[in-house]
Amino acid sequence: MLSIDKWVHIDANERKLSIIVDEEVLKEEAFLDGCYVLKTSLSGKSANKEIIHERYKDLSMVESAFRTCKTGHLEVRPVFVQTEKNTRGHVLAVMLA
């Protein structure tokens, strides 16, 4: 979903469509562009916001490394398995091969 219904309104009048953009609301929405919220079950004593943000960013490096390993080194092609056990077995077989 595009989630533009807050600032775009479409008016249908007989055979004519009118698109009305609420510039004020669009400006408010644009203010938060690029912002996101990280929700965690950790308490504030366990990890502060900087540590949580750094670990979240680390996930992108892990995903990139896995993607590289899967396609470049292991040559694991998409296989549609139903369970985690079967997925692990497939990757193990490819690694051993």
N, C-alpha and C positions, 0 to 999 in steps of 0.2 A: 504494500500500500504506500502511496506517495505521501500521505499525511499532509495534504495541502488544503484540506477542507476548513482549516482554521482561517486561512487568508484568501482563499479563492472561492467565489460563489458563481454558480452557473444559473442563469435565468433563461428559461425556455418560454418564448412568446410566439405562439403559432409555429411558423417555420423558421424562426430566427433564434439563434443561441447567442446569449451575451455573457461574456466572462468578465466578472467584476473582481478586481484585485484590491484588497484592503491593505494599502501601503503601510499604514500604521502598525497593523498586526504583523505584516511581513517583516518590517524593520525589527520588531521585538523578537521574532523567531530567528532572524539572521544573527542577532546578538549572541546566541548560544551555538552557532555553527562551529563544529569542531570540538565541542565540549562533550564529555561523557561522564558517567557515574560508575564507579566500581563498588559493588556490594560484596561484602565478605562476612563470614561468620566469626572472624577473629575479633577478640576484644581489643580495645585501644591500648591495653597494657602489653598485649602480645606483639603487635606490630603497628607502627605509626603509618600515616598515609603515604609517606615517601617510600617506605619499604614495600607496601602493597602495590604502589604504582610501578616500582622497579620490577617486582616479580611478574606483574601483568605484562610489562614490556618484554621480559625474558621469554614469555610464552611464544611471541612471534619468532624469536630466534630458534626455539625448539621446533616449532612447526616448519620453519624453513629448512632446518637441518634434516628433519624427518622426510620432508618432500624431496630433498636432494638425494638422500640415501635411498629412498623408495624408488625413485625414477632413474637416477643416474648410476648408482652402484649396484643395487639389488635387482633392478628391473622388475619390480613387483607390478604387475598389471592389475587393473581393476577386476576384482573377483567379488561376486556378490555372495557373501556368507552371512548366515543369520545370527551367529552367536560370537561372543568375544573369544571363546575357546577355539572355534573354527578359524577365526581371523589370525589368532596367535599361531595356530598350527600351519596355516598357509604361509605366513611370513617366515616361520622357522624352516619350512621345507625349501623355500626360495633361498634363504641364507645358506642352507646346507648344500644346495645345488651349486 
